[in-house]
Amino acid sequence: MPRSIEAALEADLAAAEIGLEQSPDVMMPIGEPQIEDIGVPERMQPVVAGAVDDDFDDNFDEDGASRRRSSGGGRDFRNGRAGPPRRAGNDRFSSRTGPSRPRMPIQEVFKRGQEVIIQVIKEGIGTKGPTLSTFISIPGRYLVLMPYLNRTGVSRKIEDEEARRRLRQMFNELRPPQGLGFIMRTAAIDKNKREVQRDLVYLSRLWQVIAARIKKVKAPCNIYQESEMVTRTIRDNFTSDIDVIWIDEKKAFEAAQEFMQAVMPRYADRLKFYDSKEPLFHRFKIEEELSRIQMKKIPLPMGGSIVIEQTEALVAIDVNSGNFRADGNNAEETAYQMNLHAAKEIARQLRLRDLGGVIVNDFIDMRDEKHRRNVERALRDAMRRDRARTKILRISQFGIIEMTRQRIRPGLRRAGYIDCPHCKTHGMVKSPETMAIELMRMLQLASCREPIHQVDVVTCPEVADYLLNRRRKEILAMEEVGAMTVTIRGMPGVPPEHLHFACLDHNGNEVRLIVPEPVPFRPRR
């Protein structure tokens, strides 16, 4: 985001904080600014407006993108097509919506040259482009601001009706600005009016600055970008049972300090600056945890392990008992206890690695139907802590549990690693024997080319040893047939599948060895 916009936002939000500090015992009225008063150009109003349910879902990721939307206020766009506005609610309420409407071509939704406010709600992954939406949402600590809706609601994750009623009543007493919609997040369930009021002021002033920016700029332009990672992490994950937050970077610490003072000042003293010479990650053994995140095989404390395999289509997780045996050495009880422990670790690994898409869990076979249901329930309970939206199917008689986990951005593997230039991402390389056989076929082809006088081969030591020790006779025969000389060298440090194959004529000029294309097989009729 441009530095001038950052300065404007900081100055305006600082004014909001000062207003709160000057009247600590009095509720600060926000006033009732209309959308028109804020100055959003009419040409950039939402593409679609509709009725909004009184209830909303609270599935928001750490970047502020809504994981489920209410039914009004915007459309989602991906791959050149516009989907219907997304609706709030968990999967169990999906029957209310009826059959889904078909996606409209984006050309029928927008006119050429039309300016539109959009928000990225899902990053591009692989060959899939990012998902955009005209449904704008800005998450705070206890509230989520949704401009244009002019409605308020409570997260559907809060199921207790008494708590929902109390939150609605408390929020209505705060006199929220007209023209803006708000969701009460689950973090607000045990907060008082004063704490929620701070978040309301914070988000309302933030939107005023953003709306003023929208009025001034001309598309295309980056209007607003979320705060940096440390502040987002505190906003979305801090709870009162956390004793201390350590930050070892001065600017990040100051930004987090400002945020804590503005939104939850009574917990600001739990923020500590780490200035020790010993690295923070090393001090708290985080480096060890990071090194384990990319391991395929994760050992379980009680013995056994889970193995995680990622493919383009899905994530496969296999549970192995290893040397673990339950009391009495009962096979059924051993499988049951191991699966219960594995279910908790699977949920943890999915969160840590941010794995999404289709996930297939292969638990150890159990004959007892009650045991299978308990393992399924254990996985569901362990996934409740996950902020991502998940859908878990029933366990099969083979111990398979299929599930999906929402993928907002590339997982940790894609974000922190690159494709292996040697194995080309499939995680395996050809054996020395296989490489030697392929090289023998190339030598045979070279022996048939009349201009070739010499062949120089450079490969890894293992392949060179195999050729010189086990294929020497065949190589000598090819030299005689082709009237050529073959030199094979094994060079340490050469990758397993690397092969330098150079053909030279009598004058030392390189001759290109053209490998004929395979003739397609056509069966006789």
C-alpha positions in Angstrom: 0.0 0.0 0.0 1.3 3.5 -0.8 3.1 5.2 2.2 0.7 8.2 2.1 -2.3 5.9 2.6 -0.6 4.2 5.5 0.1 7.6 7.1 -3.6 8.7 6.6 -4.9 5.5 8.1 -2.5 5.7 11.1 -3.4 9.3 11.8 -7.1 8.7 11.6 -7.0 5.6 13.8 -4.7 7.4 16.3 -7.4 10.0 16.6 -9.9 7.3 17.4 -7.7 5.9 20.1 -7.2 9.4 21.6 -10.9 9.9 21.7 -11.3 6.7 23.7 -8.5 7.4 26.1 -9.9 10.9 26.9 -13.2 9.4 28.1 -12.3 6.0 29.6 -15.5 5.6 31.6 -18.0 7.0 29.0 -19.1 5.2 25.9 -17.9 7.1 22.9 -20.7 7.7 20.3 -19.5 7.1 16.8 -22.2 9.0 15.0 -24.2 7.7 12.1 -22.3 8.4 8.8 -24.1 7.2 5.7 -22.3 5.5 2.8 -23.1 8.5 0.7 -21.6 10.8 3.3 -18.4 8.8 3.3 -18.2 9.4 -0.4 -18.0 6.1 -2.2 -18.7 6.9 -5.9 -22.0 5.5 -7.2 -20.1 3.9 -10.1 -18.3 1.7 -7.7 -21.2 0.5 -5.6 -21.6 -3.3 -5.3 -22.5 -5.2 -8.4 -25.4 -7.1 -6.7 -27.4 -6.1 -3.6 -29.9 -8.3 -2.0 -31.5 -9.3 1.3 -29.2 -10.5 4.0 -29.8 -13.2 6.6 -29.9 -12.1 10.2 -27.2 -14.7 10.9 -23.7 -14.8 9.5 -20.9 -17.2 9.6 -17.6 -16.4 11.3 -15.2 -18.3 9.0 -12.6 -15.6 8.2 -9.0 -16.4 7.4 -6.1 -14.5 8.8 -5.9 -12.3 5.7 -9.4 -11.0 6.3 -11.2 -12.9 3.4 -14.6 -14.2 4.3 -14.8 -18.0 4.1 -18.6 -17.8 3.8 -20.6 -14.9 2.8 -24.1 -13.8 3.3 -26.4 -13.7 0.3 -26.2 -10.1 -0.6 -23.7 -7.4 -1.5 -21.4 -9.0 -4.0 -20.4 -11.7 -6.4 -17.4 -14.0 -6.6 -15.3 -14.3 -9.8 -12.9 -16.9 -10.9 -11.8 -18.2 -14.3 -13.9 -15.6 -16.2 -17.2 -16.5 -14.7 -19.3 -14.8 -12.0 -20.8 -17.0 -9.3 -23.9 -16.1 -7.3 -23.4 -14.2 -4.1 -22.3 -16.6 -1.4 -24.5 -17.3 1.5 -23.8 -17.5 5.2 -24.2 -20.6 7.2 -22.7 -24.0 7.9 -23.2 -27.1 5.7 -26.1 -28.3 7.7 -28.1 -25.2 6.7 -27.4 -25.6 3.0 -30.8 -27.1 2.2 -32.3 -23.7 2.6 -30.7 -22.4 -0.6 -32.2 -24.9 -3.0 -30.4 -25.7 -6.2 -27.4 -23.5 -6.9 -27.7 -20.9 -9.7 -25.4 -21.3 -12.7 -22.4 -19.0 -13.0 -22.8 -16.1 -15.4 -20.1 -15.1 -17.9 -18.3 -12.1 -16.5 -19.0 -10.2 -19.7 -22.7 -10.2 -18.8 -22.0 -8.8 -15.3 -19.6 -5.9 -16.1 -19.4 -3.4 -18.9 -16.1 -2.5 -20.6 -14.4 0.3 -18.7 -16.5 -0.1 -15.6 -14.7 0.5 -12.3 -15.3 -2.1 -9.6 -14.1 -2.6 -6.0 -12.9 -6.1 -5.5 -11.2 -8.1 -2.8 -9.0 -11.1 -3.2 -10.5 -13.9 -1.1 -8.4 -16.8 -2.3 -4.9 -16.8 -3.8 -4.1 -18.5 -7.0 -2.8 -22.0 -6.6 -0.8 -23.8 -9.3 -2.7 -23.3 -12.6 -5.8 -21.9 -10.8 -6.1 -18.2 -10.7 -7.1 -16.2 -7.7 -10.8 -15.8 -6.6 -12.1 -12.2 -6.4 -15.2 -10.9 -4.9 -17.1 -7.6 -4.9 -18.4 -8.5 -1.4 -16.0 -6.5 0.8 -15.2 -7.5 4.3 -12.7 -6.2 6.8 -12.2 -8.2 10.0 -11.4 -6.7 13.3 -10.8 -8.4 16.7 -14.4 -8.8 17.7 -16.3 -7.6 14.7 -16.2 -8.0 10.9 -17.1 -4.9 8.9 -19.1 -5.5 5.7 -19.9 -2.2 3.9 -23.1 -1.7 2.0 -25.2 -4.3 3.9 -26.6 -2.1 6.6 -27.4 -5.2 8.8 -25.9 -6.7 11.9 -25.6 -10.4 12.8 -24.0 -12.9 15.1 -21.6 -15.7 14.0 -23.3 -19.0 13.5 -20.5 -20.6 15.4 -22.1 -19.1 18.5 -24.9 -21.7 19.0 -26.1 -20.7 22.5 -29.3 -18.7 22.0 -28.9 -16.7 25.2 -25.4 -15.6 24.2 -26.6 -14.6 20.7 -29.4 -12.6 22.2 -27.1 -10.8 24.6 -24.6 -10.0 21.9 -27.3 -8.6 19.6 -28.6 -6.4 22.4 -25.2 -5.2 23.4 -24.3 -4.3 19.8 -27.5 -2.4 19.2 -26.8 -0.3 22.3 -23.5 0.8 20.6 -25.3 2.8 17.9 -23.4 1.4 14.9 -23.1 3.7 11.8 -25.9 3.3 9.4 -25.1 1.9 6.0 -22.5 -0.5 7.4 -22.9 -4.2 8.2 -21.2 -6.0 11.1 -20.8 -9.5 12.3 -20.1 -10.3 15.9 -17.3 -12.8 15.9 -16.9 -15.7 18.3 -14.1 -13.8 20.1 -16.7 -11.3 21.4 -18.7 -13.9 23.3 -17.2 -13.1 26.7 -16.3 -9.4 26.1 -17.9 -6.3 27.6 -19.4 -3.4 25.8 -16.3 -1.3 26.2 -14.1 -3.7 24.3 -16.5 -4.2 21.5 -16.9 -0.5 21.2 -13.2 0.0 20.6 -13.3 -2.4 17.7 -16.4 -0.7 16.3 -14.6 2.7 16.4 -11.5 1.1 14.9 -13.3 -0.4 11.9 -15.6 2.5 11.3 -12.8 5.0 11.1 -10.8 2.6 9.0 -13.6 2.4 6.5 -14.0 6.2 6.3 -10.4 6.5 5.3 -10.7 3.7 2.8 -13.9 5.2 1.3 -12.2 8.6 1.0 -9.4 6.9 -0.9 -11.9 5.1 -3.2 -13.4 8.5 -4.1 -10.0 10.1 -5.0 -8.2 7.4 -7.0 -8.7 6.1 -10.5 -8.6 2.4 -11.3 -6.6 0.3 -11.4 -5.3 1.0 -7.9 -4.4 -0.8 -4.7 -6.8 0.8 -2.2 -6.1 -1.1 1.0 -3.9 -3.9 2.1 -4.2 -5.8 5.4 -1.8 -5.1 8.2 1.4 -7.2 8.5 1.4 -10.8 9.7 2.2 -10.2 13.4 -0.8 -7.9 13.9 -3.1 -10.3 12.0 -1.9 -13.2 14.1 -2.6 -11.4 17.3 -6.0 -10.2 16.1 -7.1 -13.7 15.1 -5.4 -16.0 17.6 -4.9 -14.1 20.9 -7.0 -15.3 23.8 -7.0 -14.3 27.5 -5.2 -17.6 28.5 -2.1 -16.6 26.6 0.4 -15.3 29.2 3.0 -13.6 27.0 3.7 -12.8 23.3 7.4 -12.4 22.4 8.4 -10.4 19.3 12.1 -9.9 18.3 11.7 -7.3 15.6 11.4 -3.6 16.7 9.0 -2.3 14.0 6.8 -5.4 14.3 6.7 -5.0 18.1 5.7 -1.3 17.9 3.0 -2.1 15.3 1.6 -4.9 17.6 1.8 -2.6 20.6 -0.3 0.1 18.8 -2.8 -2.5 17.8 -3.1 -4.0 21.3 -3.5 -0.5 22.9 -6.2 0.3 20.4 -8.3 -2.9 20.5 -7.5 -4.7 23.8 -5.5 -2.4 26.1 -5.9 -4.4 29.2 -3.8 -7.2 27.6 -1.2 -4.9 26.2 1.3 -5.6 29.0 1.5 -9.2 27.8 3.4 -8.1 24.7 7.1 -8.4 25.3 10.1 -7.4 23.2 12.7 -10.1 22.9 16.2 -8.7 22.8 18.3 -11.7 23.8 21.3 -12.7 21.7 20.0 -16.2 21.5 17.6 -16.5 18.5 14.0 -16.5 19.5 13.1 -19.7 17.5 16.1 -21.5 19.0 15.2 -20.4 22.5 11.7 -21.9 22.4 12.6 -24.9 20.2 10.5 -23.7 17.3 13.3 -24.6 14.8 12.8 -28.2 15.7 9.1 -28.0 15.1 9.6 -26.3 11.7 12.0 -29.0 10.6 9.3 -31.6 11.4 6.6 -29.9 9.4 7.9 -31.1 6.0 8.6 -34.6 7.1 6.4 -37.2 5.4 6.5 -39.5 8.4 5.4 -38.0 11.7 6.1 -40.2 14.8 3.4 -40.4 17.4 4.3 -40.1 21.1 2.8 -43.5 22.0 4.6 -45.3 19.1 3.4 -45.7 15.5 3.3 -42.9 13.0 1.3 -41.1 10.3 2.5 -40.7 6.7 1.4 -37.7 4.7 1.6 -37.8 0.9 0.7 -34.7 -1.2 -0.4 -35.0 -4.8 -2.0 -32.6 -7.3 -5.4 -34.3 -6.8 -5.5 -34.9 -3.0 -3.7 -35.4 0.3 -3.4 -39.0 1.5 -2.7 -39.7 5.1 -1.9 -43.3 6.3 -1.8 -44.4 9.9 0.7 -47.0 11.0 0.8 -48.8 14.3 4.5 -49.5 14.3 5.6 -51.3 17.5 2.7 -50.0 19.6 0.6 -52.7 21.3 -2.3 -52.1 23.6 -2.7 -53.8 26.9 -3.4 -57.5 26.4 -1.9 -57.4 22.9 -5.4 -57.2 21.5 -5.3 -56.3 17.8 -8.7 -54.5 17.8 -7.8 -52.4 20.9 -4.4 -51.6 19.5 -5.9 -50.3 16.3 -8.5 -48.3 18.2 -6.1 -46.6 20.6 -3.7 -45.8 17.7 -6.4 -44.3 15.6 -7.6 -42.1 18.4 -4.2 -40.6 18.9 -3.6 -40.3 15.1 -6.9 -38.4 14.7 -5.6 -35.6 17.0 -2.3 -35.5 15.2 -3.9 -35.4 11.8 -5.9 -32.3 12.7 -2.8 -30.7 14.1 -0.7 -31.4 11.0 -3.4 -30.1 8.7 -3.4 -26.8 10.6 0.4 -26.5 10.8 0.9 -27.3 7.1 -2.2 -25.5 5.9 -3.2 -28.4 3.7 -6.4 -28.0 1.8 -8.5 -29.6 -0.8 -9.5 -33.3 -0.7 -8.0 -35.3 2.1 -8.2 -39.0 2.5 -7.3 -40.5 5.9 -6.6 -44.2 6.0 -6.9 -45.4 9.6 -6.0 -48.9 10.8 -8.9 -51.3 10.2 -11.3 -51.9 13.1 -14.1 -54.4 13.2 -16.1 -52.8 16.0 -18.6 -50.3 14.6 -18.5 -48.4 17.9 -14.8 -48.0 17.6 -15.1 -46.7 14.1 -17.7 -44.1 15.1 -15.6 -43.0 18.1 -12.5 -42.4 15.8 -14.7 -40.4 13.4 -16.0 -38.3 16.3 -12.4 -37.8 17.6 -11.4 -36.4 14.3 -14.4 -34.1 14.1 -13.7 -32.8 17.7 -10.0 -32.2 16.9 -10.9 -30.3 13.7 -13.2 -27.9 15.7 -10.2 -25.7 16.5 -9.5 -25.2 12.8 -10.5 -21.8 11.4 -10.7 -23.3 7.9 -14.1 -24.6 6.8 -14.1 -28.4 6.8 -16.5 -31.2 5.7 -15.9 -34.7 7.1 -17.7 -37.8 5.7 -18.6 -40.9 7.6 -15.9 -43.5 8.2 -16.1 -46.5 5.8 -15.8 -50.1 6.8 -12.2 -50.1 5.6 -11.3 -47.3 8.0 -11.3 -44.5 5.3 -12.4 -41.0 6.2 -12.7 -38.6 3.3 -12.8 -34.9 4.1 -12.3 -31.5 2.5 -10.5 -28.5 4.1 -10.8 -25.1 2.7 -7.8 -23.8 0.9 -7.4 -20.0 0.9 -3.7 -19.9 -0.2 -0.9 -22.3 -1.1 0.1 -24.5 1.7 3.4 -24.3 3.6 5.0 -26.7 1.1 4.3 -24.5 -1.9 5.0 -21.3 0.0 8.4 -22.3 1.4 9.8 -24.8 -1.1 10.5 -25.0 -4.8 10.2 -27.9 -7.2 13.2 -30.2 -7.2 15.2 -29.6 -10.4 16.4 -33.2 -10.4 13.3 -35.3 -9.7 10.9 -32.8 -11.2 8.6 -32.9 -8.1 7.8 -36.6 -8.1 10.2 -37.2 -5.2 12.1 -40.1 -6.9 15.0 -40.4 -9.2 16.0 -43.1 -11.6 18.2 -45.9 -10.2 21.8 -46.2 -11.5 20.7 -49.4 -13.4 17.9 -47.6 -15.2 20.1 -44.7 -16.1 22.8 -47.1 -17.4 20.2 -48.9 -19.6 19.0 -45.6 -21.1 22.6 -44.6 -21.8 23.3 -48.0 -23.5 20.4 -47.3 -25.9 21.9 -43.9 -26.7 25.3 -45.5 -27.3 23.7 -48.0 -29.6 22.1 -45.2 -31.6 25.4 -43.4 -31.8 27.1 -46.5 -33.2 24.7 -46.3 -36.2 25.6 -42.7 -37.1 28.5 -42.7 -39.6 30.0 -39.2 -38.8 30.4 -40.0 -35.1 34.0 -40.8 -34.1 34.0 -40.2 -30.4 31.4 -40.2 -27.6 32.1 -38.4 -24.2 29.8 -39.3 -21.3 29.8 -37.5 -17.9 27.4 -38.8 -15.3 27.3 -39.6 -11.5 29.8 -42.0 -10.1 27.2 -44.7 -9.4 26.1 -44.9 -13.1 29.6 -44.8 -14.3 30.7 -47.6 -12.1 27.7 -49.7 -13.2 28.5 -49.2 -16.9 32.3 -49.8 -16.6 31.9 -52.9 -14.3 28.8 -54.6 -15.7 28.4 -53.4 -19.3 32.0 -53.2 -20.4 31.7 -56.0 -23.0 28.6 -54.4 -24.6 30.3 -51.0 -24.8 33.4 -52.5 -26.4 31.2 -54.2 -29.0 29.5 -50.9 -29.9 32.9 -49.2 -30.3 33.9 -51.9 -32.8 30.6 -51.8 -34.7 30.6 -48.0 -34.9 34.3 -47.4 -35.3 34.2 -45.0 -32.4 35.7 -44.4 -29.0 33.5 -44.1 -25.9 34.8 -42.3 -22.8 32.8 -42.6 -19.6 33.6 -40.4 -16.5 31.9 -40.4 -13.1 32.0 -37.0 -11.5 31.3 -36.5 -7.8 28.5 -34.1 -7.1 26.7 -34.7 -10.3 22.9 -35.3 -9.6 21.6 -38.8 -10.1 19.7 -38.2 -13.3 22.2 -35.7 -14.8 23.8 -36.9 -18.0 26.2 -35.1 -20.4 26.3 -37.0 -23.7 28.5 -35.4 -26.4 29.2 -36.9 -29.9 32.2 -35.7 -31.9 33.3 -36.3 -35.5 36.8 -36.8 -36.8 37.5 -33.1 -36.7 36.3 -32.7 -33.1 33.1 -31.0 -34.1 30.0 -31.8 -32.1 27.4 -34.0 -33.9 23.8 -33.7 -32.8 22.4 -37.1 -31.9 18.8 -37.0 -33.1 16.7 -39.6 -31.3 13.9 -40.8 -33.7 10.4 -40.3 -32.5 8.5 -43.5 -31.6 6.2 -44.8 -34.4 2.7 -44.9 -33.1 1.2 -48.3 -32.8 -1.8 -49.0 -35.1 -3.5 -52.3 -34.6 -4.6 -54.2 -37.7 -8.3 -54.2 -38.4 
